Amino acid sequence: MTRPGTAIVTGASTGMGAVYADRLARRGYDLVLAARNEARLKALADRLAAEHAIVVDVIRTDLTARDDLRRIEDRIRADSAVTLLVNNAGMGTPRPVLQESIDFLEHDVIGLNVVAAHRLSIAAAQVFAERRRGGLINIASIAALHPEKTNATYAATKAFILTLSESLHATLKPLGVRVQCVLPGATRTEFFDRLGIALDTRFPADKVMSAEDLVDAALAGYDQGEIVTAPSLPELADWDRYIASRHALDPNLSHRKPAARYGLIRADD
Ligand SMILES: NC(=O)c1ccc[n+]([C@@H]2O[C@H](COP(=O)([O-])OP(=O)(O)OC[C@H]3O[C@@H](n4cnc5c(N)ncnc54)[C@H](OP(=O)(O)O)[C@@H]3O)[C@@H](O)[C@H]2O)c1
């Protein structure tokens, strides 16, 4: 059997990232696991290397720190065995946006969810395009689809990831490179614990997915060639309709004159 290469998983110390590491190890990938908690990464790496006879490297990294981020980028660029990047590391916001520190939102939340994910996505896109192979999996959120119900900054970071992924897909598909954006709903991980929010008081049990189900469904979606995977969504046709309604606007989004409802009748009209 040919080996699938090396997968880099960010935020692999726990939650969805740790499940991605486990599932990709089962598929025969060698792994590079990145996060801040080195002890957890090493424990996972030792188990996966022993169980699956693969090579697992650990890179302790704070992705909001420029030099740490560069180390992951350098690995993507320098290691031609890298065939898959799972941009999973992300964080939420403990308070509503009006009460939140703007420095925290900018440095921590945008720094991790946008700046780091963007840098690694583009680095991967550039080298995978050159190599004419590779896959990029970006973890966004359903928050990208209902900004009205979520902290503005968090929702905007995830909308950024969705748009980035859809655009990269259009660029990379002709070059044989895969891009998938995953939209998890509420998922049972440490995500809410870190925010001091009790998941079970925030969401009814039937709205919360396990991290294992989330990742297994997302990987099934990847195998099926989905560009955007919303693991909870029962009907793919609903997503297709949503995209079609967006594209229905296309012919009218750029005209020489503003729309008639603005009442701007000029002499030269
Ligand atoms: N859980 C949900 O309900 C939910 C819903 C929608 C979307 N998502 C998204 O799913 C992704 C995975 O989240 P999760 O639920 O698995 O969360 P989680 O259990 O809190 O795990 C987050 C991971 O990111 C790592 N991380 C956090 N800050 C980091 C930093 N500055 N540098 C490097 N690594 C960092 C954490 O490890 P260390 O602490 O060791 O660094 C951990 O491995 C995130 O992008 C999140 O936004 C989650």
PDBQT file of the ligand as one rigid body, heavy atoms in Angstrom, charges set to zero:
ROOT
HETATM    1  N1  LIG A 301     -16.454  22.759  20.061  1.00  0.00    +0.000 N 
HETATM    2  C1  LIG A 301     -17.371  23.438  19.364  1.00  0.00    +0.000 C 
HETATM    3  O1  LIG A 301     -18.566  23.514  19.741  1.00  0.00    +0.000 OA
HETATM    4  C2  LIG A 301     -16.975  24.081  18.054  1.00  0.00    +0.000 A 
HETATM    5  C3  LIG A 301     -18.007  24.534  17.211  1.00  0.00    +0.000 A 
HETATM    6  C4  LIG A 301     -17.673  25.121  15.995  1.00  0.00    +0.000 A 
HETATM    7  C5  LIG A 301     -16.357  25.240  15.620  1.00  0.00    +0.000 A 
HETATM    8  N2  LIG A 301     -15.362  24.814  16.457  1.00  0.00    +0.000 N 
HETATM    9  C6  LIG A 301     -13.978  24.964  16.007  1.00  0.00    +0.000 C 
HETATM   10  O2  LIG A 301     -13.358  23.691  15.985  1.00  0.00    +0.000 OA
HETATM   11  C7  LIG A 301     -11.947  23.828  16.141  1.00  0.00    +0.000 C 
HETATM   12  C8  LIG A 301     -11.461  22.843  17.188  1.00  0.00    +0.000 C 
HETATM   13  O3  LIG A 301     -12.033  23.218  18.432  1.00  0.00    +0.000 OA
HETATM   14  P1  LIG A 301     -12.320  22.183  19.606  1.00  0.00    +0.000 P 
HETATM   15  O4  LIG A 301     -13.778  22.205  19.850  1.00  0.00    +0.000 OA
HETATM   16  O5  LIG A 301     -11.628  20.921  19.373  1.00  0.00    +0.000 OA
HETATM   17  O6  LIG A 301     -11.631  23.026  20.785  1.00  0.00    +0.000 OA
HETATM   18  P2  LIG A 301     -10.679  22.616  21.988  1.00  0.00    +0.000 P 
HETATM   19  O7  LIG A 301     -11.067  21.314  22.569  1.00  0.00    +0.000 OA
HETATM   20  O8  LIG A 301     -10.642  23.822  22.870  1.00  0.00    +0.000 OA
HETATM   21  O9  LIG A 301      -9.256  22.439  21.269  1.00  0.00    +0.000 OA
HETATM   22  C9  LIG A 301      -8.599  23.549  20.710  1.00  0.00    +0.000 C 
HETATM   23  C10 LIG A 301      -7.212  23.118  20.269  1.00  0.00    +0.000 C 
HETATM   24  O10 LIG A 301      -6.513  24.276  19.794  1.00  0.00    +0.000 OA
HETATM   25  C11 LIG A 301      -5.276  24.410  20.510  1.00  0.00    +0.000 C 
HETATM   26  N3  LIG A 301      -4.937  25.810  20.679  1.00  0.00    +0.000 N 
HETATM   27  C12 LIG A 301      -5.664  26.766  21.335  1.00  0.00    +0.000 A 
HETATM   28  N4  LIG A 301      -5.004  27.923  21.327  1.00  0.00    +0.000 NA
HETATM   29  C13 LIG A 301      -3.821  27.697  20.656  1.00  0.00    +0.000 A 
HETATM   30  C14 LIG A 301      -2.704  28.516  20.329  1.00  0.00    +0.000 A 
HETATM   31  N5  LIG A 301      -2.630  29.809  20.686  1.00  0.00    +0.000 N 
HETATM   32  N6  LIG A 301      -1.679  27.957  19.645  1.00  0.00    +0.000 NA
HETATM   33  C15 LIG A 301      -1.731  26.638  19.281  1.00  0.00    +0.000 A 
HETATM   34  N7  LIG A 301      -2.757  25.827  19.561  1.00  0.00    +0.000 NA
HETATM   35  C16 LIG A 301      -3.790  26.362  20.246  1.00  0.00    +0.000 A 
HETATM   36  C17 LIG A 301      -5.523  23.711  21.841  1.00  0.00    +0.000 C 
HETATM   37  O11 LIG A 301      -4.332  23.186  22.418  1.00  0.00    +0.000 OA
HETATM   38  P3  LIG A 301      -3.386  23.868  23.509  1.00  0.00    +0.000 P 
HETATM   39  O12 LIG A 301      -4.241  24.456  24.569  1.00  0.00    +0.000 OA
HETATM   40  O13 LIG A 301      -2.529  22.715  23.936  1.00  0.00    +0.000 OA
HETATM   41  O14 LIG A 301      -2.606  24.906  22.747  1.00  0.00    +0.000 OA
HETATM   42  C18 LIG A 301      -6.398  22.533  21.392  1.00  0.00    +0.000 C 
HETATM   43  O15 LIG A 301      -5.574  21.495  20.908  1.00  0.00    +0.000 OA
HETATM   44  C19 LIG A 301     -11.699  25.306  16.469  1.00  0.00    +0.000 C 
HETATM   45  O16 LIG A 301     -11.273  25.970  15.299  1.00  0.00    +0.000 OA
HETATM   46  C20 LIG A 301     -13.078  25.817  16.874  1.00  0.00    +0.000 C 
HETATM   47  O17 LIG A 301     -13.237  27.198  16.613  1.00  0.00    +0.000 OA
HETATM   48  C21 LIG A 301     -15.644  24.244  17.669  1.00  0.00    +0.000 A 
ENDROOT
TORSDOF 0
